[in-house]
Amino acid sequence: MAEVLEFRVPAASAQTLLVWGLESAPGLEHSLFSAFSKFGPLYAVHAHRNAPVAGPGYYAVLKFYSSRAALRAQRAYNGQRLFQKSPLKICVCTKQKAFQMPMLALNSNKCQDLANHYLGFNGWSSRIITLQNVSGFDDENEEMGKTLQKRSLKYLCVVEVTIPNHGVRSRGVGLAEADVENGEDPLEFVTATRRVQKLAAGKALSSAFQKILLVVLDTGKVAVEYNCTQEEPTDSLTEEELKGLIQVN
């Protein structure tokens, strides 16, 4: 059967491994990441010291994007020593319906890592359709006879992700804003502007990936589908129409 992967934070129990019996060692999380990432991309690796009642040592929680990868890793490494003297104990986390986590979008960096793994570095591309300043000024406040003006920066960005080998295109919209305490300082203003622009572009890229589904087949091949249920009214507009709509709003 095929497995469908979304560009979202892994929340299913089947995607999570619990590893215990770990010995204290420098770079423990790095060692775990290096060993387990051979089975598939990892979202996160967190190692923790055992509770006092459990005795010395550490345990770790590993989150995979793929439940298949998590199961392969558990079967291959359970009872193995790997990078330490004593064998590891590994299990797939049990399902807890009462604590189901909401599906959160991956940030832009994680989206790119996942896309690079399954599609290849040259298997996809992105471009900024528009990045527009939609800033304004906040109301002025008077204090001790002086007028204090705080400048608010706000940028809206639209990004398109293209996967040419699968004929898939997806658009995403991102909005970012920040206040500049001293709007008269050119250096502070330029630094804040670049930061807000980068944040808006990152949000737009993440938004575009939310509409893409990776279908991983038993053979290891990957198909790509566009999730039309996530489609927005602006997705059907031409670039000129989209830019005009932003300017009018």
Residue frames relative to the residue before (quaternion, step in Angstrom):
aa qw qx qy qz dx dy dz
M 1.0000 0.0000 0.0000 0.0000 0.00 0.00 0.00
A 0.4764 -0.6624 0.4997 0.2907 3.55 -1.19 0.58
E 0.2627 -0.7361 0.6015 0.1654 3.53 -1.25 0.51
V 0.2495 -0.7762 0.5658 0.1231 3.56 -0.85 1.01
L 0.1084 -0.7945 0.5970 0.0260 3.55 -0.80 1.08
E 0.1895 -0.7678 0.6046 0.0953 3.53 -1.00 0.90
F 0.4997 -0.6324 0.4981 0.3196 3.55 -1.24 0.43
R 0.4455 0.6597 -0.4619 0.3911 3.51 0.67 1.24
V 0.6295 -0.5343 0.3992 0.3987 3.55 -1.24 0.45
P 0.4657 -0.6866 0.4730 0.2967 3.63 -0.73 1.00
A 0.0294 -0.8250 0.5639 -0.0241 3.58 -0.77 1.04
A 0.5656 0.6196 -0.3856 0.3840 3.61 1.22 -0.33
S 0.5751 -0.5991 0.4360 0.3466 3.57 -1.11 0.70
A 0.6518 0.5441 -0.3165 0.4230 3.59 1.01 -0.81
Q 0.6576 0.4963 -0.3092 0.4750 3.58 1.24 -0.28
T 0.6873 0.4837 -0.2508 0.4804 3.58 1.30 -0.14
L 0.1483 -0.7762 0.6091 0.0666 3.54 -0.98 0.95
L 0.2103 -0.7305 0.6353 0.1358 3.52 -1.18 0.74
V 0.0764 -0.7967 0.5994 -0.0101 3.56 -0.71 1.14
W 0.0740 0.7988 -0.5951 0.0482 3.59 -0.76 0.96
G 0.6231 0.4966 -0.4191 0.4353 3.54 -1.31 0.31
L 0.3989 0.7284 -0.4654 0.3061 3.56 1.23 0.44
E 0.3311 -0.7291 0.5672 0.1927 3.55 -1.09 0.79
S 0.5673 -0.5943 0.4470 0.3537 3.53 -1.18 0.61
A 0.1975 0.7666 -0.5868 0.1701 3.58 -0.84 1.00
P 0.5519 -0.5979 0.4511 0.3666 3.59 -1.07 0.62
G 0.8348 0.1715 -0.1334 0.5058 3.56 -1.00 0.78
L 0.1594 0.8318 -0.5177 0.1209 3.58 1.07 0.72
E 0.6741 0.4913 -0.3061 0.4589 3.60 0.85 -0.91
H 0.6320 0.5254 -0.3317 0.4631 3.59 1.04 -0.75
S 0.6435 0.5193 -0.3200 0.4625 3.60 0.99 -0.82
L 0.6475 0.5101 -0.3120 0.4725 3.57 1.00 -0.83
F 0.6521 0.5194 -0.3153 0.4534 3.56 0.91 -0.91
S 0.6674 0.5103 -0.3056 0.4481 3.59 0.89 -0.93
A 0.6945 0.4846 -0.2802 0.4519 3.58 0.95 -0.88
F 0.7717 0.3988 -0.2051 0.4509 3.58 0.79 -1.00
S 0.5955 0.5858 -0.3771 0.4001 3.61 1.10 -0.47
K 0.4838 0.6568 -0.4373 0.3787 3.61 1.26 -0.10
F 0.6951 0.4781 -0.2674 0.4656 3.58 1.17 -0.54
G 0.7611 -0.2459 0.1776 0.5733 3.57 1.23 -0.30
P 0.6545 -0.5331 0.3515 0.4048 3.58 -1.19 0.38
L 0.2816 -0.7561 0.5757 0.1327 3.53 -1.08 0.86
Y 0.3903 -0.6975 0.5489 0.2446 3.54 -1.07 0.76
A 0.8058 -0.1198 0.1253 0.5662 3.58 0.88 -0.91
V 0.1021 -0.7460 0.6546 0.0681 3.53 -1.31 0.57
H 0.0396 0.8050 -0.5879 0.0685 3.58 -0.68 1.12
A 0.1325 -0.7875 0.6001 0.0471 3.58 -0.72 1.10
H 0.0755 -0.8026 0.5918 -0.0030 3.56 -1.02 0.89
R 0.5073 -0.6265 0.4956 0.3232 3.53 -1.17 0.61
N 0.5491 -0.6239 0.4461 0.3319 3.57 -1.04 0.79
A 0.5438 -0.5671 0.4959 0.3699 3.55 -1.23 0.47
P 0.6542 -0.5449 0.3435 0.3963 3.64 -1.08 0.64
V 0.6685 0.5123 -0.3163 0.4366 3.61 0.96 -0.78
A 0.6687 0.5099 -0.2973 0.4521 3.60 1.21 -0.43
G 0.5353 -0.6351 0.4053 0.3819 3.58 1.25 -0.13
P 0.7022 -0.4675 0.3191 0.4320 3.59 -1.28 0.11
G 0.5651 0.6041 -0.4481 0.3389 3.52 -1.26 0.44
Y 0.3929 -0.7088 0.5445 0.2160 3.52 -1.36 -0.07
Y 0.1484 -0.7255 0.6548 0.1511 3.51 -1.41 0.24
A 0.1912 -0.7940 0.5705 0.0866 3.58 -1.20 0.44
V 0.2245 -0.7302 0.6301 0.1393 3.51 -1.27 0.58
L 0.0795 -0.8015 0.5927 -0.0055 3.56 -0.73 1.14
K 0.1429 -0.7923 0.5895 0.0651 3.56 -0.88 0.93
F 0.1679 -0.7668 0.6163 0.0636 3.55 -0.78 1.13
Y 0.4969 -0.6003 0.5207 0.3488 3.55 -1.27 0.34
S 0.7645 0.3246 -0.1511 0.5361 3.56 1.10 -0.78
S 0.4118 -0.7024 0.5234 0.2510 3.57 -0.84 0.96
R 0.5939 0.5604 -0.3636 0.4484 3.59 1.12 -0.58
A 0.6506 0.5116 -0.3111 0.4672 3.57 0.95 -0.88
A 0.6369 0.5280 -0.3266 0.4571 3.58 0.99 -0.83
L 0.6743 0.4930 -0.2990 0.4614 3.59 0.92 -0.87
R 0.6331 0.5207 -0.3337 0.4656 3.60 0.98 -0.78
A 0.6578 0.5077 -0.3095 0.4623 3.58 0.95 -0.86
Q 0.6474 0.5231 -0.3212 0.4518 3.59 0.96 -0.84
R 0.6889 0.4838 -0.2804 0.4612 3.57 0.89 -0.91
A 0.6956 0.4854 -0.2765 0.4518 3.58 1.01 -0.77
Y 0.8037 0.3472 -0.1460 0.4607 3.58 0.90 -0.91
N 0.5013 0.6538 -0.4484 0.3467 3.62 1.12 -0.30
G 0.8117 0.2000 -0.1807 0.5181 3.59 -0.71 1.10
Q 0.5813 0.5729 -0.3780 0.4369 3.59 1.28 0.01
R 0.4901 -0.6737 0.4707 0.2904 3.58 -1.19 0.55
L 0.1355 -0.8284 0.5259 0.1373 3.58 1.08 -0.71
F 0.8381 -0.1713 0.1555 0.4941 3.59 -0.53 -1.18
Q 0.7159 0.3818 -0.2568 0.5251 3.64 1.20 0.28
K 0.6652 -0.5429 0.3551 0.3697 3.58 -1.32 0.20
S 0.7537 0.3497 -0.2035 0.5178 3.59 0.97 -0.79
P 0.5565 -0.6304 0.4210 0.3402 3.62 -1.07 0.62
L 0.4434 -0.6815 0.5224 0.2569 3.53 -1.20 0.64
K 0.2260 -0.7176 0.6357 0.1727 3.52 -1.30 0.45
I 0.0057 -0.8199 0.5675 -0.0749 3.54 -0.69 1.14
C 0.0608 0.7818 -0.6195 0.0365 3.54 -1.02 0.81
V 0.4717 -0.6115 0.5461 0.3244 3.52 -1.30 0.45
C 0.5190 -0.6690 0.4311 0.3118 3.57 -0.82 0.98
T 0.4572 -0.6833 0.5015 0.2696 3.55 -1.04 0.80
K 0.5512 -0.6361 0.4423 0.3099 3.53 -1.18 0.65
Q 0.0457 -0.7811 0.6227 -0.0014 3.54 -0.95 0.97
K 0.2831 -0.8072 0.4966 0.1471 3.57 -0.12 1.30
A 0.6429 0.5579 -0.3317 0.4068 3.58 1.05 -0.68
F 0.7687 0.3227 -0.1727 0.5245 3.57 1.19 -0.45
Q 0.1863 0.7965 -0.5501 0.1682 3.56 0.93 0.83
M 0.3251 -0.7655 0.5318 0.1597 3.54 -0.87 1.06
P 0.5110 -0.6240 0.4757 0.3511 3.61 -1.06 0.59
M 0.4975 -0.6474 0.4897 0.3059 3.55 -1.19 0.57
L 0.1034 -0.8167 0.5677 0.0091 3.55 -0.40 1.27
A 0.5136 -0.6478 0.4673 0.3135 3.56 -1.06 0.74
L 0.4735 -0.6360 0.5251 0.3093 3.55 -1.14 0.66
N 0.4777 -0.6267 0.5112 0.3430 3.56 -1.15 0.53
S 0.7145 -0.4949 0.2816 0.4066 3.57 -1.22 0.42
N 0.6392 0.5306 -0.3374 0.4428 3.62 1.00 -0.74
K 0.6638 0.4902 -0.2986 0.4795 3.59 0.96 -0.87
C 0.6097 0.5494 -0.3471 0.4538 3.60 1.06 -0.73
Q 0.6723 0.4964 -0.2963 0.4625 3.57 0.92 -0.89
D 0.6303 0.5330 -0.3338 0.4552 3.60 1.01 -0.79
L 0.6774 0.4906 -0.2903 0.4649 3.57 0.93 -0.93
A 0.6553 0.5054 -0.3079 0.4694 3.57 0.98 -0.85
N 0.6463 0.5219 -0.3230 0.4534 3.59 0.96 -0.80
H 0.6540 0.5241 -0.3211 0.4409 3.59 0.98 -0.80
Y 0.7916 0.3437 -0.1765 0.4734 3.60 0.74 -1.01
L 0.7701 0.3466 -0.1881 0.5014 3.59 1.08 -0.61
G 0.4697 -0.6537 0.4565 0.3790 3.58 1.22 -0.45
F 0.6341 -0.5659 0.3727 0.3724 3.56 -1.17 0.58
N 0.7492 0.3598 -0.2017 0.5183 3.57 1.10 -0.67
G 0.5239 0.6730 -0.3897 0.3474 3.57 1.28 0.12
W 0.7802 0.1589 -0.1108 0.5948 3.56 1.26 -0.09
S 0.0818 -0.7810 0.6160 0.0614 3.55 -1.27 0.33
S 0.1602 -0.7717 0.6057 0.1087 3.55 -1.28 0.34
R 0.0245 -0.7855 0.6180 0.0201 3.52 -1.19 0.53
I 0.4366 -0.6733 0.5318 0.2706 3.52 -1.18 0.62
I 0.3129 -0.7505 0.5560 0.1721 3.57 -0.69 1.11
T 0.7785 -0.1483 0.1118 0.5995 3.55 0.95 -0.88
L 0.0490 -0.7486 0.6609 0.0208 3.51 -1.22 0.71
Q 0.0561 0.8515 -0.5103 0.1071 3.54 -0.13 1.31
N 0.4476 -0.6664 0.5420 0.2485 3.47 -1.20 0.79
V 0.0041 0.7971 -0.6027 0.0369 3.58 -0.61 1.13
S 0.2760 0.8060 -0.4778 0.2141 3.54 1.18 0.70
G 0.0761 -0.7525 0.6491 0.0821 3.50 -1.41 0.19
F 0.4908 -0.6302 0.4975 0.3383 3.53 -1.27 -0.13
D 0.4506 -0.6668 0.5223 0.2822 3.52 -1.03 0.79
D 0.6296 -0.5121 0.4061 0.4201 3.54 -1.25 0.31
E 0.4553 -0.6878 0.4949 0.2733 3.52 -1.04 0.75
N 0.2223 -0.7635 0.5974 0.1044 3.50 -1.12 0.84
E 0.2560 -0.7655 0.5728 0.1430 3.52 -1.02 0.81
E 0.0807 0.7831 -0.6089 0.0972 3.52 -0.90 1.01
M 0.8478 -0.0415 -0.0193 0.5283 3.56 -0.78 1.11
G 0.7219 -0.4765 0.2412 0.4400 3.54 0.94 0.93
K 0.6604 0.4775 -0.3160 0.4858 3.59 1.27 0.04
T 0.3496 -0.7173 0.5616 0.2186 3.54 -1.12 0.63
L 0.1429 -0.7914 0.5923 0.0492 3.56 -0.67 1.17
Q 0.0934 -0.8127 0.5749 0.0162 3.54 -0.68 1.08
K 0.1084 -0.7853 0.6089 0.0295 3.55 -0.76 1.08
R 0.2658 -0.7876 0.5380 0.1397 3.54 -0.69 1.09
S 0.2100 -0.7809 0.5810 0.0926 3.55 -0.87 1.00
L 0.1900 -0.7785 0.5921 0.0851 3.55 -0.78 1.11
K 0.0752 0.7853 -0.6098 0.0760 3.55 -0.93 0.90
Y 0.0178 -0.7988 0.6006 -0.0301 3.56 -0.80 1.08
L 0.1834 -0.7543 0.6227 0.0975 3.52 -1.14 0.79
C 0.0682 -0.8135 0.5773 -0.0145 3.56 -0.84 1.01
V 0.1232 -0.7515 0.6433 0.0789 3.55 -1.16 0.72
V 0.0698 -0.8021 0.5928 -0.0179 3.56 -0.76 1.12
E 0.1802 -0.7628 0.6109 0.1119 3.55 -1.13 0.68
V 0.1804 -0.7557 0.6238 0.0851 3.55 -0.94 1.00
T 0.1004 -0.7990 0.5927 0.0163 3.57 -0.86 1.02
I 0.0786 -0.7534 0.6519 0.0346 3.56 -1.01 0.92
P 0.2357 -0.8565 0.4375 0.1392 3.58 0.29 1.28
N 0.6610 0.5301 -0.3265 0.4189 3.61 0.93 -0.79
H 0.7466 0.3451 -0.2016 0.5318 3.58 1.23 -0.39
G 0.4462 -0.7277 0.4293 0.2950 3.57 1.29 0.10
V 0.4908 0.6607 -0.4234 0.3787 3.58 1.08 0.69
R 0.0100 -0.7609 0.6488 -0.0085 3.52 -1.05 0.92
S 0.0071 0.8042 -0.5932 0.0357 3.57 -0.97 0.83
R 0.2213 -0.7761 0.5801 0.1104 3.54 -0.99 0.91
G 0.0642 -0.7830 0.6173 0.0416 3.51 -1.21 0.60
V 0.2457 -0.7633 0.5850 0.1215 3.54 -1.15 0.69
G 0.0122 -0.8034 0.5951 -0.0148 3.56 -0.96 0.89
L 0.1155 -0.7797 0.6142 0.0393 3.54 -1.04 0.85
A 0.0234 0.7942 -0.6053 0.0484 3.57 -0.86 0.98
E 0.0018 0.8044 -0.5937 0.0224 3.54 -1.09 0.70
A 0.0210 0.7760 -0.6299 0.0229 3.53 -1.27 0.48
D 0.4011 -0.6963 0.5429 0.2441 3.54 -1.22 0.55
V 0.2252 -0.7370 0.6231 0.1337 3.54 -1.08 0.83
E 0.3848 -0.7629 0.4717 0.2176 3.55 -0.39 1.24
N 0.7855 0.1747 -0.0891 0.5869 3.55 0.95 -0.89
G 0.1672 -0.8430 0.5075 0.0615 3.55 0.15 1.30
E 0.6241 0.5493 -0.3371 0.4417 3.58 1.27 -0.29
D 0.5952 0.5501 -0.3667 0.4568 3.60 1.26 -0.21
P 0.3811 -0.7634 0.4682 0.2298 3.63 -0.37 1.19
L 0.6621 0.5157 -0.3194 0.4400 3.59 0.93 -0.87
E 0.6619 0.4936 -0.3074 0.4731 3.58 0.94 -0.85
F 0.6515 0.5248 -0.3139 0.4490 3.55 1.01 -0.81
V 0.6691 0.4923 -0.2987 0.4697 3.60 0.92 -0.91
T 0.6481 0.5207 -0.3179 0.4558 3.60 0.97 -0.87
A 0.6710 0.4918 -0.2917 0.4720 3.57 0.95 -0.92
T 0.6265 0.5489 -0.3341 0.4411 3.59 1.02 -0.78
R 0.6693 0.4911 -0.2996 0.4703 3.57 0.90 -0.92
R 0.6464 0.5274 -0.3202 0.4489 3.57 1.00 -0.82
V 0.6788 0.4817 -0.2887 0.4731 3.59 0.93 -0.88
Q 0.6270 0.5307 -0.3367 0.4602 3.60 1.00 -0.76
K 0.6642 0.5007 -0.2989 0.4678 3.58 0.93 -0.90
L 0.6527 0.5122 -0.3127 0.4624 3.58 0.99 -0.82
A 0.6505 0.5122 -0.3140 0.4647 3.60 0.97 -0.84
A 0.6562 0.5030 -0.3101 0.4693 3.59 0.97 -0.83
G 0.6450 0.5222 -0.3167 0.4593 3.58 1.02 -0.78
K 0.6524 0.5024 -0.3102 0.4751 3.58 0.98 -0.81
A 0.6520 0.5137 -0.3163 0.4593 3.59 1.00 -0.81
L 0.6436 0.5155 -0.3235 0.4641 3.59 1.01 -0.80
S 0.6420 0.5120 -0.3153 0.4757 3.58 0.98 -0.84
S 0.6424 0.5313 -0.3138 0.4544 3.58 1.00 -0.86
A 0.6475 0.5160 -0.3225 0.4587 3.60 0.99 -0.79
F 0.6744 0.4953 -0.2997 0.4583 3.60 0.97 -0.80
Q 0.5615 0.6168 -0.3955 0.3846 3.62 1.12 -0.45
K 0.6916 0.4714 -0.2704 0.4758 3.60 1.18 -0.50
I 0.6296 0.5269 -0.3200 0.4728 3.58 1.32 0.08
L 0.1427 -0.7783 0.6087 0.0583 3.56 -0.98 0.93
L 0.2343 -0.7456 0.6090 0.1350 3.56 -0.98 0.92
V 0.1290 -0.7860 0.6028 0.0459 3.57 -0.71 1.08
V 0.1256 -0.8130 0.5679 0.0274 3.56 -0.30 1.30
L 0.2741 -0.7930 0.5301 0.1227 3.56 -0.56 1.22
D 0.6810 -0.4854 0.3579 0.4154 3.58 -1.29 0.30
T 0.6625 0.5207 -0.3007 0.4468 3.57 1.09 -0.67
G 0.5646 -0.5927 0.3877 0.4239 3.57 1.28 -0.27
K 0.5364 0.6133 -0.4099 0.4101 3.56 1.25 -0.23
V 0.2830 -0.7699 0.5572 0.1292 3.54 -1.18 0.65
A 0.1327 -0.7464 0.6477 0.0756 3.54 -0.97 0.94
V 0.2453 -0.7688 0.5771 0.1252 3.56 -1.18 0.57
E 0.0673 -0.7920 0.6067 0.0122 3.54 -0.92 0.94
Y 0.3706 -0.6927 0.5717 0.2368 3.54 -1.22 0.61
N 0.3095 -0.7645 0.5420 0.1611 3.56 -0.72 1.09
C 0.2203 -0.8279 0.5049 0.1052 3.57 0.00 1.31
T 0.5534 0.6101 -0.4057 0.3962 3.63 1.19 -0.33
Q 0.6833 0.4565 -0.2764 0.4984 3.58 1.26 -0.41
E 0.4211 0.7393 -0.4468 0.2767 3.58 1.31 -0.02
E 0.2438 -0.7608 0.5909 0.1122 3.53 -1.14 0.83
P 0.6580 -0.5316 0.3466 0.4054 3.63 -1.14 0.51
T 0.6596 0.5282 -0.3186 0.4294 3.61 1.05 -0.70
D 0.5369 0.6570 -0.4049 0.3409 3.62 1.18 -0.36
S 0.7036 0.4628 -0.2647 0.4699 3.59 1.11 -0.60
L 0.5394 0.6317 -0.4033 0.3839 3.62 1.24 -0.09
T 0.4939 -0.6028 0.5231 0.3452 3.54 -1.23 0.47
E 0.6688 -0.4961 0.3510 0.4282 3.57 -1.25 0.29
E 0.6506 0.5161 -0.3207 0.4555 3.59 0.97 -0.82
E 0.6549 0.5086 -0.3088 0.4659 3.58 0.98 -0.86
L 0.6493 0.5318 -0.3075 0.4483 3.54 1.02 -0.87
K 0.6649 0.4908 -0.2985 0.4774 3.59 0.91 -0.92
G 0.6537 0.5161 -0.3148 0.4552 3.58 0.99 -0.81
L 0.6384 0.5347 -0.3210 0.4511 3.57 1.01 -0.82
I 0.6470 0.5151 -0.3142 0.4663 3.58 1.00 -0.85
Q 0.6636 0.5146 -0.3082 0.4469 3.58 0.93 -0.90
V 0.6513 0.5106 -0.3139 0.4654 3.58 0.99 -0.84
N 0.6790 0.4892 -0.2967 0.4600 3.59 0.88 -0.92
